[in-house]
Amino acid sequence: MATPSPGYSMILRVQAPAGLTVTSELAVAAATAGAAVTALDIVESHAEHVVVDVSCNVSDASHRDEVRDALEAIEGVQVRKISDRTFLIHLGGKIEVTPRVSLRNRDDLSRAYTPGVARVCTAIAENPADARRLTIKRNTVAVVTDGTAVLGLGDIGPAAALPVMEGKAALFKAFGDVDAWPVCLDTKDTDEIVRIVKAMAPVYGGVNLEDIAAPRCFEIEARLREELDIPVFHDDQHGTAIVALAALYNALKVVDKRIEDIRIVVSGVGAAGHAIIQLLTANGAGDIVACSRNGAIHRGENYRDQHRQWIAQHTNEQGFSGSLKEAMVGADVFIGVSAPNLLDEADIAAMNDRAVVFAMANPDPEVDPGAAAEHAEVVATGRSDFPNQINNVLAFPGLFRGLLDAGATDITTEMLVAAARAIAGCVGDDELNASYIVPSVFDPAVAPAVAASVRASAEAVGAVAEPVAEAAHA
């Protein structure tokens, strides 16, 4: 049975005969059925019976039913209702618009809206750069998707993608104090997506592309970066790459190796894999073998996909053409952004001593982390229930906080590297060890550190807008 997860958190409202041992009997029955019991609350107490809310985590819907049956197997017990806590927090959505100004009387209304607002509109018309200072543009990001590559669910459409985009917006606010808004587009046409995002760009200080299938995501990002004067960031590519690079900086410290000297195998040449390889090469990695489901990418093959062609031209100088398993022999680092269960313990054993394994496929990694840890010195995944979670939330809130604070017009490789170094730096040398190479996503130091580094990098390379004019009305 799979491990119980907070993603399947249930409240079972149970009616049971009154008695001193009733709560312990319910807890034992649920735990014996494999649930992780988190709370028991008596919500009603009567002479003959009590009503108890049993809160627990289960592994899936069928496991939930097994726990219900286990509780009802106790004499006199009836499960009245099951509430799914994940669905409960989604009722009505997870985000809202809250005014930043009070509207208590007619004077307030006259300044925030008509007639006073006309003066501000006129000022922006005369000097469009003032929009960054006098509107939500200075702190607002559009989270744009077409719903074609959502989590591990694939092409589920824009409406079904909305809960993920709401969650992303909530993370932006919680960790970076950035106001983000979901924009789920009912089209898969690249030209139309570009046109729509360009048309709505005046409202936003940045665009976060999310869960758009490859290879269209590459073209959409490239065209928007070329045609807009605000930063455009594809989190599935660059967010993953930033955090993976940050983790690698610290992992190499643990195993005492240099990026210039190691052999790296990357599994997965989609959006994330391509971006990771770009950042690795920008940081001096010279020996990289990238593998798709058909084996190693190499220069002897003519790839119609220009991004695979780029990988072929910039990696695998030895011309290796074998399988992923064959590529693992003698590797120092494995980075997986592909599919579950591609490797086994023997494949990790075939790597060099003091190996590093980043198996980031979600929810099931490329290799079982426990098996990998038998031979690799450092193991990381994309999951929260193992050490060293490589999670994009370490990157994007602080990154956009820095971009917005700088008034950035573009995102450069230098900024991505600055973000990675800032994340890595949040783990002190006295804390660093094989089970702690990246900070917690709840570490309050991470987002400010990333923001400061990104802002400094943006200003250093000159990728910022002209200073906003100080008009007489200010």
Wavefront OBJ file of the C-alpha trace (Angstrom):
o trace
v 0.000 0.000 0.000
v 1.211 3.534 -0.796
v 2.199 5.881 2.016
v -0.656 7.985 3.463
v -0.448 11.580 2.280
v -1.871 14.931 3.443
v -3.180 15.211 -0.124
v -5.725 12.545 0.907
v -6.693 13.993 4.272
v -10.138 12.858 5.451
v -12.499 13.580 8.318
v -14.780 10.647 9.087
v -17.724 11.639 11.279
v -18.464 8.539 13.350
v -21.342 7.704 15.679
v -20.251 5.216 18.355
v -21.584 3.820 21.630
v -20.672 5.999 24.614
v -17.785 4.675 26.669
v -14.419 5.560 28.124
v -12.438 3.623 25.511
v -14.347 4.592 22.388
v -11.802 7.092 21.012
v -8.883 4.719 21.510
v -10.807 1.905 19.797
v -11.512 4.160 16.798
v -7.875 5.265 16.623
v -6.599 1.680 16.744
v -9.039 0.531 14.061
v -8.086 3.365 11.695
v -4.354 2.901 12.295
v -4.606 -0.874 11.834
v -6.199 -0.181 8.443
v -3.095 1.813 7.510
v -4.344 5.363 8.100
v -2.188 8.054 9.695
v -4.491 9.368 12.415
v -3.948 13.090 13.043
v -6.811 14.000 15.393
v -9.899 12.733 17.210
v -12.516 15.280 18.261
v -15.729 14.564 20.148
v -18.332 16.836 18.538
v -21.448 15.487 20.281
v -21.921 13.602 23.553
v -25.171 11.882 24.542
v -26.156 9.366 27.168
v -26.165 6.449 24.729
v -23.714 7.537 22.024
v -21.030 10.010 21.011
v -20.154 11.545 17.656
v -16.424 11.657 16.913
v -14.553 13.273 14.033
v -11.649 10.994 13.077
v -9.098 13.001 11.052
v -6.579 10.920 9.159
v -4.417 10.722 6.056
v -4.907 7.866 3.608
v -3.166 6.890 0.378
v -6.073 6.995 -2.109
v -9.848 6.672 -2.454
v -9.878 2.895 -2.084
v -7.793 3.168 1.098
v -10.339 5.677 2.437
v -13.053 3.068 1.943
v -10.955 0.454 3.743
v -10.613 2.755 6.751
v -14.375 3.383 6.766
v -15.055 -0.357 6.692
v -12.579 -0.921 9.543
v -14.362 1.631 11.714
v -17.796 0.209 10.933
v -16.545 -3.266 11.835
v -16.582 -2.130 15.476
v -19.893 -3.100 17.068
v -22.360 -0.216 17.159
v -20.209 2.149 15.061
v -21.647 3.986 12.044
v -19.741 6.357 9.745
v -22.192 9.187 9.118
v -20.162 11.228 6.667
v -16.722 11.471 5.067
v -15.310 14.921 4.297
v -12.292 15.321 2.039
v -10.189 18.145 3.497
v -8.443 18.800 0.164
v -11.783 19.496 -1.519
v -12.948 21.550 1.461
v -10.118 24.082 1.120
v -10.971 24.482 -2.565
v -14.614 25.448 -1.971
v -15.046 28.871 -3.562
v -11.421 28.951 -4.713
v -8.191 29.666 -2.833
v -7.561 33.345 -3.644
v -9.469 36.624 -3.595
v -9.013 40.320 -4.402
v -8.656 42.550 -1.358
v -8.543 46.369 -1.699
v -5.375 48.023 -0.412
v -7.187 51.289 0.306
v -10.165 52.010 2.513
v -13.435 53.225 1.016
v -15.188 54.606 4.071
v -16.879 57.709 2.726
v -17.505 59.847 -0.360
v -14.105 61.546 -0.094
v -12.315 58.176 -0.263
v -14.484 57.156 -3.212
v -13.751 60.415 -5.026
v -10.013 59.774 -4.830
v -10.021 56.041 -5.545
v -12.591 56.309 -8.317
v -14.353 59.119 -10.119
v -13.602 62.011 -10.387
v -10.108 61.870 -8.863
v -8.937 58.756 -10.684
v -9.110 60.644 -14.001
v -6.087 62.715 -12.973
v -4.054 59.543 -12.471
v -5.239 58.124 -15.804
v -4.145 61.324 -17.533
v -0.732 61.184 -15.861
v -0.173 57.615 -17.121
v -1.349 58.550 -20.611
v 1.263 61.328 -20.653
v 3.991 59.108 -19.167
v 3.211 55.362 -19.573
v 6.154 54.374 -17.345
v 4.164 55.756 -14.411
v 1.911 52.680 -14.629
v 4.603 50.736 -12.747
v 4.322 53.151 -9.846
v 0.640 54.097 -9.785
v -1.106 50.779 -10.511
v -1.022 47.117 -9.550
v 1.436 46.549 -12.406
v 4.336 47.084 -10.017
v 3.478 43.957 -8.033
v 1.323 41.736 -10.259
v 2.149 38.597 -12.247
v -0.044 36.671 -14.682
v 0.078 32.898 -14.220
v -0.703 31.739 -17.765
v -1.582 28.211 -18.878
v -3.480 26.358 -21.578
v -3.934 23.314 -19.347
v -2.008 20.938 -21.616
v 0.702 19.694 -19.207
v -0.744 19.950 -15.709
v 1.316 18.258 -12.996
v 1.334 14.553 -13.818
v -2.179 14.759 -15.244
v -1.350 15.902 -18.774
v -3.804 17.696 -21.067
v -6.836 18.247 -18.815
v -7.914 21.640 -20.167
v -7.983 25.181 -18.775
v -10.881 24.812 -16.307
v -9.379 21.705 -14.678
v -6.006 23.493 -14.532
v -7.436 26.416 -12.574
v -6.977 24.884 -9.078
v -3.256 24.491 -9.799
v -2.953 28.081 -11.026
v -4.851 29.324 -7.957
v -2.410 27.393 -5.803
v 0.496 28.959 -7.653
v -0.962 32.428 -7.054
v -1.365 31.629 -3.348
v 2.297 30.572 -3.156
v 3.391 33.789 -4.866
v 1.592 35.809 -2.200
v 2.567 33.695 0.795
v 6.276 33.457 0.013
v 7.064 36.549 -2.072
v 4.220 39.002 -1.346
v 3.581 39.050 -5.100
v 0.003 39.464 -6.332
v -0.491 36.794 -8.986
v -3.626 35.921 -10.925
v -4.556 32.763 -12.869
v -5.060 33.187 -16.617
v -6.302 29.869 -18.054
v -6.693 30.110 -21.827
v -9.125 27.980 -23.808
v -6.846 27.581 -26.807
v -3.840 25.491 -27.793
v -2.930 27.740 -30.706
v 0.542 29.193 -30.196
v -0.160 32.361 -32.164
v -3.368 33.009 -30.259
v -1.731 32.458 -26.861
v 1.027 34.917 -27.773
v -1.522 37.434 -29.024
v -3.683 37.183 -25.881
v -0.769 37.520 -23.465
v 0.597 40.501 -25.379
v -2.828 42.147 -25.333
v -3.195 41.859 -21.561
v 0.441 42.660 -20.703
v -0.198 46.331 -19.747
v -1.761 45.110 -16.469
v 1.165 42.958 -15.356
v 4.760 43.398 -14.260
v 5.659 39.846 -15.303
v 4.337 36.652 -16.862
v 4.744 33.172 -15.378
v 4.031 30.487 -17.991
v 2.826 27.292 -16.384
v 1.974 23.749 -17.478
v 2.117 24.343 -21.236
v 3.176 21.258 -23.166
v 6.502 21.046 -24.992
v 7.568 21.935 -27.584
v 5.002 24.756 -27.898
v 6.066 26.158 -24.524
v 9.513 26.929 -25.960
v 8.149 28.974 -28.854
v 5.606 30.782 -26.693
v 8.254 31.793 -24.180
v 10.761 32.852 -26.852
v 8.252 34.996 -28.728
v 6.864 36.664 -25.619
v 10.347 37.442 -24.324
v 11.163 39.027 -27.670
v 7.958 41.045 -27.964
v 7.213 42.166 -24.376
v 8.992 44.668 -22.127
v 8.271 42.664 -18.959
v 9.984 39.458 -17.793
v 8.518 36.161 -19.030
v 9.376 33.043 -17.034
v 8.440 29.429 -17.756
v 8.536 27.872 -14.300
v 8.449 24.262 -15.511
v 11.708 25.007 -17.299
v 13.658 27.592 -15.404
v 12.197 27.220 -11.919
v 13.129 23.548 -11.863
v 16.561 24.348 -13.303
v 17.286 27.003 -10.666
v 16.502 24.746 -7.716
v 18.289 21.752 -9.265
v 21.403 23.875 -9.758
v 21.184 25.187 -6.183
v 20.947 21.615 -4.891
v 23.867 20.556 -7.056
v 26.084 23.378 -5.751
v 25.645 22.050 -2.222
v 25.669 18.360 -3.131
v 29.073 18.767 -4.787
v 30.360 20.383 -1.607
v 29.208 17.327 0.348
v 30.911 14.850 -2.006
v 33.942 17.112 -2.563
v 33.746 17.237 -6.362
v 33.886 20.084 -8.901
v 31.283 20.623 -11.604
v 34.057 20.890 -14.205
v 35.312 17.386 -13.378
v 32.148 15.327 -13.127
v 30.063 13.269 -15.539
v 26.359 14.115 -15.411
v 23.511 12.015 -16.805
v 20.201 13.823 -17.370
v 17.041 11.782 -17.968
v 14.377 13.823 -19.719
v 14.866 16.335 -22.539
v 11.570 18.203 -22.282
v 11.101 21.691 -20.872
v 12.789 21.064 -17.510
v 15.613 18.903 -18.858
v 16.503 21.409 -21.566
v 16.650 24.291 -19.062
v 18.694 22.273 -16.563
v 21.240 21.388 -19.242
v 21.493 25.045 -20.290
v 22.232 26.138 -16.730
v 24.692 23.286 -16.184
v 26.671 24.237 -19.286
v 26.594 27.907 -18.249
v 28.185 26.839 -14.953
v 31.080 24.934 -16.490
v 29.741 21.387 -16.703
v 31.504 19.817 -19.652
v 30.582 16.132 -19.549
v 26.803 15.772 -19.830
v 24.856 12.910 -21.409
v 21.162 13.614 -21.880
v 18.771 10.720 -22.453
v 15.283 10.510 -23.867
v 13.148 7.378 -23.840
v 15.078 6.263 -26.942
v 18.506 6.604 -25.335
v 21.278 9.175 -25.376
v 20.997 12.370 -27.418
v 24.066 12.562 -29.669
v 25.391 14.387 -32.720
v 25.101 11.378 -34.984
v 21.310 11.732 -35.052
v 19.354 14.375 -36.967
v 16.694 15.708 -34.589
v 13.788 17.651 -36.050
v 13.128 19.236 -32.653
v 15.476 22.255 -32.502
v 15.773 21.937 -28.716
v 17.015 18.350 -28.917
v 19.320 19.500 -31.688
v 20.720 22.146 -29.332
v 21.277 19.503 -26.653
v 23.031 17.266 -29.194
v 25.371 20.098 -30.184
v 26.233 21.154 -26.623
v 26.543 17.831 -24.768
v 27.900 14.300 -25.146
v 31.197 15.155 -26.802
v 32.186 11.482 -26.694
v 29.260 10.543 -28.940
v 27.776 7.978 -26.540
v 24.652 6.447 -28.136
v 23.515 3.817 -25.648
v 20.582 3.552 -23.252
v 19.989 5.423 -20.004
v 21.034 2.390 -17.983
v 24.269 2.108 -19.972
v 24.921 5.833 -19.507
v 24.792 5.435 -15.724
v 27.994 3.414 -15.643
v 30.722 5.672 -14.269
v 28.484 8.737 -13.837
v 28.967 11.078 -10.885
v 25.566 12.769 -10.968
v 22.126 11.660 -12.133
v 19.388 14.256 -12.679
v 15.966 12.886 -13.571
v 13.021 14.942 -14.843
v 11.337 12.191 -16.804
v 9.279 9.160 -15.727
v 8.996 6.753 -12.790
v 10.942 3.565 -12.184
v 13.449 3.835 -15.017
v 16.392 2.752 -12.856
v 17.066 0.243 -10.108
v 19.592 -0.217 -7.333
v 22.094 -1.887 -9.658
v 22.119 1.184 -11.928
v 23.025 3.426 -8.985
v 25.675 0.956 -7.862
v 27.256 1.291 -11.323
v 27.891 5.014 -10.764
v 31.170 6.394 -9.427
v 31.890 6.529 -5.704
v 30.232 9.348 -3.768
v 27.509 9.657 -6.378
v 24.695 12.233 -6.398
v 21.157 11.256 -7.467
v 18.373 13.764 -8.118
v 15.316 11.645 -9.018
v 12.686 14.352 -9.497
v 9.837 12.669 -11.395
v 6.587 13.192 -9.461
v 4.845 11.563 -7.753
v 6.990 8.488 -8.404
v 10.719 9.106 -8.976
v 12.981 7.500 -11.571
v 14.477 5.256 -8.888
v 13.313 4.315 -5.413
v 15.049 6.814 -3.065
v 15.740 4.158 -0.451
v 17.397 1.885 -3.005
v 19.386 4.807 -4.410
v 20.620 5.738 -0.936
v 22.237 2.297 -0.594
v 24.913 3.407 -3.063
v 24.659 7.182 -3.681
v 25.959 9.580 -1.042
v 23.382 12.291 -1.766
v 19.795 11.593 -2.887
v 17.149 14.229 -3.648
v 13.628 14.006 -5.042
v 10.715 16.282 -5.843
v 8.688 14.843 -2.959
v 8.115 16.296 0.483
v 8.239 12.945 2.271
v 11.949 12.402 1.578
v 14.959 14.563 2.492
v 16.206 17.162 0.004
v 12.991 18.152 -1.760
v 13.806 20.024 -4.986
v 10.749 22.272 -5.088
v 10.188 25.222 -7.429
v 8.607 27.233 -4.624
v 12.156 27.875 -3.430
v 12.723 29.891 -6.599
v 9.784 31.625 -8.241
v 8.384 33.803 -5.396
v 11.749 35.389 -4.610
v 12.730 35.543 -8.275
v 9.653 37.571 -9.221
v 9.937 39.665 -6.063
v 13.409 40.682 -7.232
v 12.318 41.206 -10.841
v 9.402 43.426 -9.829
v 11.482 45.410 -7.340
v 14.064 46.055 -10.040
v 11.471 46.916 -12.692
v 13.107 44.243 -14.827
v 12.283 43.983 -18.521
v 13.817 40.562 -19.167
v 15.312 37.512 -17.444
v 18.911 36.564 -18.159
v 21.005 33.501 -17.396
v 22.930 35.612 -14.870
v 19.714 36.184 -12.916
v 18.860 32.474 -12.901
v 22.334 31.640 -11.612
v 22.055 34.397 -8.996
v 18.813 32.849 -7.768
v 20.405 29.395 -7.554
v 23.397 30.676 -5.616
v 21.114 32.524 -3.201
v 19.076 29.388 -2.508
v 22.210 27.317 -1.983
v 23.594 29.987 0.329
v 20.621 29.633 2.671
v 22.149 26.357 3.871
v 25.132 27.263 6.034
v 28.366 25.288 5.846
v 27.798 24.198 9.455
v 24.359 22.792 8.512
v 25.245 21.212 5.175
v 25.129 17.415 5.008
v 23.944 14.633 2.702
v 20.352 14.930 3.953
v 20.223 18.736 3.920
v 21.426 20.337 0.698
v 18.479 22.685 0.073
v 16.602 24.838 2.581
v 13.037 24.189 3.626
v 10.364 25.823 1.490
v 9.182 27.414 4.755
v 12.567 28.982 5.544
v 11.701 32.708 5.741
v 15.211 33.671 4.623
v 14.951 32.105 1.165
v 12.638 34.446 -0.772
v 14.303 37.668 0.464
v 17.753 36.271 -0.338
v 16.678 35.260 -3.850
v 14.941 38.605 -4.398
v 17.999 40.604 -3.358
v 20.343 38.573 -5.567
v 18.048 38.724 -8.596
v 17.480 42.455 -8.200
v 21.220 43.097 -7.963
v 21.841 40.921 -11.022
v 19.105 42.667 -13.038
v 20.528 46.068 -12.205
v 24.089 44.928 -12.913
v 23.266 43.690 -16.424
v 21.005 46.644 -17.171
v 17.844 44.607 -17.808
v 15.605 47.172 -16.120
v 13.149 49.799 -17.265
v 14.008 53.456 -17.350
v 13.476 55.111 -13.954
v 9.924 56.305 -13.441
v 9.621 60.061 -13.839
v 8.819 61.988 -10.698
v 5.850 63.998 -11.955
v 4.553 67.110 -10.233
v 1.457 65.238 -9.059
v 3.470 62.654 -7.092
l 1 2 3 4 5 6 7 8 9 10 11 12 13 14 15 16 17 18 19 20 21 22 23 24 25 26 27 28 29 30 31 32 33 34 35 36 37 38 39 40 41 42 43 44 45 46 47 48 49 50 51 52 53 54 55 56 57 58 59 60 61 62 63 64 65 66 67 68 69 70 71 72 73 74 75 76 77 78 79 80 81 82 83 84 85 86 87 88 89 90 91 92 93 94 95 96 97 98 99 100 101 102 103 104 105 106 107 108 109 110 111 112 113 114 115 116 117 118 119 120 121 122 123 124 125 126 127 128 129 130 131 132 133 134 135 136 137 138 139 140 141 142 143 144 145 146 147 148 149 150 151 152 153 154 155 156 157 158 159 160 161 162 163 164 165 166 167 168 169 170 171 172 173 174 175 176 177 178 179 180 181 182 183 184 185 186 187 188 189 190 191 192 193 194 195 196 197 198 199 200 201 202 203 204 205 206 207 208 209 210 211 212 213 214 215 216 217 218 219 220 221 222 223 224 225 226 227 228 229 230 231 232 233 234 235 236 237 238 239 240 241 242 243 244 245 246 247 248 249 250 251 252 253 254 255 256 257 258 259 260 261 262 263 264 265 266 267 268 269 270 271 272 273 274 275 276 277 278 279 280 281 282 283 284 285 286 287 288 289 290 291 292 293 294 295 296 297 298 299 300 301 302 303 304 305 306 307 308 309 310 311 312 313 314 315 316 317 318 319 320 321 322 323 324 325 326 327 328 329 330 331 332 333 334 335 336 337 338 339 340 341 342 343 344 345 346 347 348 349 350 351 352 353 354 355 356 357 358 359 360 361 362 363 364 365 366 367 368 369 370 371 372 373 374 375 376 377 378 379 380 381 382 383 384 385 386 387 388 389 390 391 392 393 394 395 396 397 398 399 400 401 402 403 404 405 406 407 408 409 410 411 412 413 414 415 416 417 418 419 420 421 422 423 424 425 426 427 428 429 430 431 432 433 434 435 436 437 438 439 440 441 442 443 444 445 446 447 448 449 450 451 452 453 454 455 456 457 458 459 460 461 462 463 464 465 466 467 468 469 470 471 472 473 474
